[in-house]
Amino acid sequence: MELNQKLEFLKNRLRELESVAIAYSGGVDSNFLLKVASDVLGDNVIAITIHAMMHSTREIEESKEYAKSYNVKQILVGINHSYPKEFTNNNIDRCYHCKTMVFNTIKDIAKDNNIKYVLDGTNIDDLSDYRPGLKALDELKIISPLKECKLTKEDIRNLSKDMNLNTFNKPAFACLATRIPYGVEITNDRLRMIEKSEEYLVEVGFNQFRVRLHDDIARIEVGKDEIYKFFSNDLLDKTNNKLKEFGFKYVTLDMGGYQMGSMNKDVK
């Protein structure tokens, strides 16, 4: 299908559902879905945003700004209770247990608001990476209309640009737990070290990045077109000192640059 046909297919699918709750992070995909759903369904759409320890505060704040600009009701829920050991133990099926926890919470909230259908922003490209969380979405009967309409990430960015959405060129941003190797326990302290380090990279002007944790080592990945920035204005020394302030003992730069899903490359 051509791009406009995919968009019309998406709008028709949303009309069929009549009222929806969208699992909303404020990222490229969920933001596009929320805007289209708002245009089609008006007040019959709500955004549900979960704030758990694996989520960046900056991302949460951005989601609030976007939802407000669309005049969409947003329900923000903090998860402060204990997390299942299947998640914190960080085995290769971590994402499955995380998605199960998060989307059960979202389904309960949707039910309390008399909304039958819960939607998420999975797109067709997500099927090409190792994503055990997709199994949880299937089990919980979460609807992924972007995937149904065969919208790719590039499609979503192009349509978002046409719609003047600020997220059309927003870098991909997975949950912070993806920065920790499988088998290493996920703790709030480790996640906050990573979050502070990545916030610093934003402050000094990087666009696409990850700070991966390996014991007491920070492995920084940035886009190959941005690596040069480290070799001017003493940024290597500044970054080394700053990340050590956050708790890392050693700070390294990955010369291969940013790679989406690099922690999954050895997963079969």
C-alpha positions in Angstrom: 0.0 0.0 0.0 1.0 3.6 -0.6 1.6 5.8 2.5 -1.7 7.6 2.3 -3.5 4.3 1.9 -1.9 3.0 5.1 -3.0 6.1 6.9 -6.6 5.8 5.7 -6.5 2.1 6.7 -5.3 3.2 10.2 -8.1 5.8 10.5 -10.7 3.2 9.5 -9.4 0.7 12.0 -9.6 3.3 14.8 -13.2 4.2 13.8 -14.1 0.5 14.1 -12.8 0.4 17.7 -14.8 3.6 18.7 -13.0 4.2 22.0 -9.5 3.3 22.9 -6.8 3.6 25.5 -3.3 4.1 24.2 -0.2 2.9 26.0 1.6 6.2 25.6 5.3 6.8 26.1 5.6 10.0 24.0 8.0 8.3 21.5 7.7 8.5 17.7 5.3 5.6 17.4 2.9 6.1 20.3 2.8 9.9 19.7 1.8 9.4 16.1 -0.8 6.9 17.1 -2.2 9.2 19.8 -2.5 12.1 17.4 -4.3 10.1 14.7 -6.6 8.5 17.3 -7.4 12.0 18.7 -8.2 13.4 15.3 -10.5 10.4 14.5 -12.1 9.7 17.9 -11.9 13.0 19.8 -12.8 12.5 23.4 -13.1 8.8 23.0 -9.3 8.3 23.4 -7.2 8.5 26.5 -3.4 8.1 26.9 -2.1 6.0 29.7 1.5 6.5 30.7 3.4 4.3 33.1 6.3 5.7 35.1 8.4 2.9 36.4 12.0 2.7 37.4 13.1 1.7 33.9 11.6 4.9 32.4 13.4 8.2 31.9 11.8 11.2 33.7 12.6 13.3 30.7 10.6 11.0 28.4 7.6 11.2 30.9 7.7 15.0 31.0 7.8 15.2 27.2 4.8 12.8 26.9 2.8 15.2 29.2 3.6 18.1 27.0 2.5 16.3 23.8 -0.7 14.9 25.3 -1.7 18.3 26.6 -1.1 19.9 23.2 -3.6 17.4 21.6 -6.1 18.1 24.4 -6.1 14.3 25.2 -6.8 13.1 28.7 -3.6 11.5 30.0 -3.5 9.2 33.0 0.0 8.9 34.5 0.6 6.0 36.8 3.7 5.4 38.9 4.7 1.8 39.7 6.3 2.0 43.1 5.6 -1.5 44.3 8.1 -4.4 44.2 8.9 -5.7 40.7 8.7 -9.3 39.7 12.0 -11.2 40.1 11.6 -12.4 36.5 12.1 -8.8 35.5 14.8 -7.8 38.0 16.8 -11.0 37.5 17.1 -9.8 33.9 17.0 -13.1 32.0 16.5 -13.0 28.2 12.7 -13.0 28.6 12.8 -9.9 30.9 10.8 -7.9 28.4 8.0 -10.4 28.4 7.6 -10.1 32.2 7.9 -6.3 32.1 5.3 -6.0 29.4 3.0 -8.3 31.2 3.2 -6.2 34.4 2.8 -2.9 32.6 0.0 -3.8 30.3 -2.0 -5.6 33.0 -1.9 -2.2 34.8 -2.9 -0.4 31.7 -5.8 -2.8 31.0 -7.1 -2.3 34.6 -7.0 1.5 34.1 -8.8 1.3 30.8 -11.5 -0.9 32.3 -12.0 1.6 35.1 -12.5 4.2 32.4 -15.0 2.1 30.5 -12.7 1.5 27.6 -12.6 -2.0 26.1 -9.6 -1.7 23.8 -6.0 -1.0 24.7 -3.6 -0.1 21.8 0.2 0.2 21.6 2.6 1.6 19.1 4.3 -1.5 17.8 5.1 -1.1 14.1 6.0 -3.7 11.4 9.8 -3.0 11.8 9.7 -4.1 15.4 9.2 -7.7 14.3 12.7 -7.8 13.0 14.4 -7.5 16.4 14.4 -9.8 19.4 11.3 -8.6 21.3 9.9 -11.2 23.7 7.5 -8.5 24.9 5.4 -9.0 21.8 4.3 -12.4 23.2 2.8 -10.6 26.2 0.9 -8.2 24.0 -0.6 -11.1 22.1 -1.6 -12.9 25.3 -3.2 -9.8 26.7 -5.0 -9.1 23.4 -3.4 -5.6 23.0 -4.1 -4.2 19.6 -1.2 -2.9 17.5 -2.8 -0.9 14.7 0.4 0.4 13.3 1.6 -3.1 12.8 -1.8 -4.2 11.3 -1.5 -1.4 8.8 2.1 -2.5 7.9 3.5 1.0 8.8 7.2 1.0 9.1 9.3 3.3 11.3 10.1 5.4 8.2 6.5 5.6 7.3 5.6 6.9 10.7 8.3 9.5 10.7 7.3 10.7 7.2 3.6 10.9 8.2 4.5 12.6 11.5 6.5 15.2 9.6 3.5 15.8 7.3 1.4 16.3 10.4 4.0 18.7 11.9 4.5 16.5 15.0 7.7 17.3 16.9 8.5 13.7 17.2 9.0 13.0 13.5 12.8 13.1 13.9 13.0 12.1 17.6 15.7 9.5 18.2 14.7 6.0 19.2 14.6 5.6 23.0 14.1 2.1 24.5 13.5 1.6 28.2 16.6 2.0 30.4 16.7 -1.7 31.2 18.0 -2.4 27.7 21.3 -0.8 28.7 22.1 -3.7 31.2 23.4 -7.0 29.9 21.2 -10.1 30.4 21.9 -11.8 33.6 22.9 -8.7 35.5 20.4 -7.7 38.1 18.3 -4.6 37.3 18.3 -2.2 40.3 17.1 1.3 40.7 20.7 2.5 41.4 22.0 1.1 38.2 19.1 2.6 36.1 19.6 6.0 37.7 23.4 6.0 36.8 22.4 5.3 33.2 19.7 7.9 33.2 22.0 10.6 34.6 24.7 9.7 32.1 22.3 9.9 29.1 20.8 13.1 30.4 24.4 14.5 30.4 24.8 13.4 26.7 21.6 15.3 25.8 22.9 18.4 27.6 26.2 18.4 25.7 24.4 18.1 22.3 24.3 14.4 21.3 21.2 13.2 19.4 21.3 9.4 19.2 23.1 7.5 22.0 23.1 4.8 24.6 25.1 4.3 27.8 25.5 0.6 28.3 26.5 -0.7 31.7 29.1 -3.5 32.0 29.9 -4.0 35.7 31.5 -0.7 36.7 32.2 0.3 33.1 30.1 2.7 31.0 30.2 1.9 27.3 29.0 4.9 25.4 27.5 4.5 22.0 26.7 7.5 19.9 25.9 7.9 16.2 28.9 7.5 14.0 28.3 11.0 12.6 28.6 12.4 16.2 31.7 10.6 17.5 33.9 13.5 16.4 32.3 15.7 19.0 34.2 13.9 21.7 37.5 15.2 20.2 36.8 18.9 20.6 36.4 21.2 23.6 37.9 18.7 26.0 34.6 16.7 25.9 36.4 13.4 26.4 37.8 14.5 29.8 34.5 16.2 30.8 32.5 13.1 29.9 34.9 10.8 31.7 34.8 12.9 34.9 31.0 13.4 34.8 30.1 9.7 34.4 32.5 8.8 37.2 30.6 11.3 39.4 27.5 9.3 38.6 29.1 6.1 39.9 31.0 4.5 37.0 34.7 3.5 37.6 35.7 3.4 34.0 34.2 5.2 31.0 34.7 3.9 27.4 33.6 5.0 23.9 32.4 2.3 21.5 34.1 3.0 18.2 31.4 1.1 16.4 28.9 3.8 17.2 25.3 3.5 18.2 23.7 0.1 17.3 20.0 -0.5 18.0 19.5 -3.6 20.1 23.3 -4.2 20.5 22.6 -6.1 23.7 20.5 -8.6 21.7 23.1 -9.6 19.1 24.0 -12.8 20.8 20.5 -13.8 21.7 19.2 -16.8 19.7 
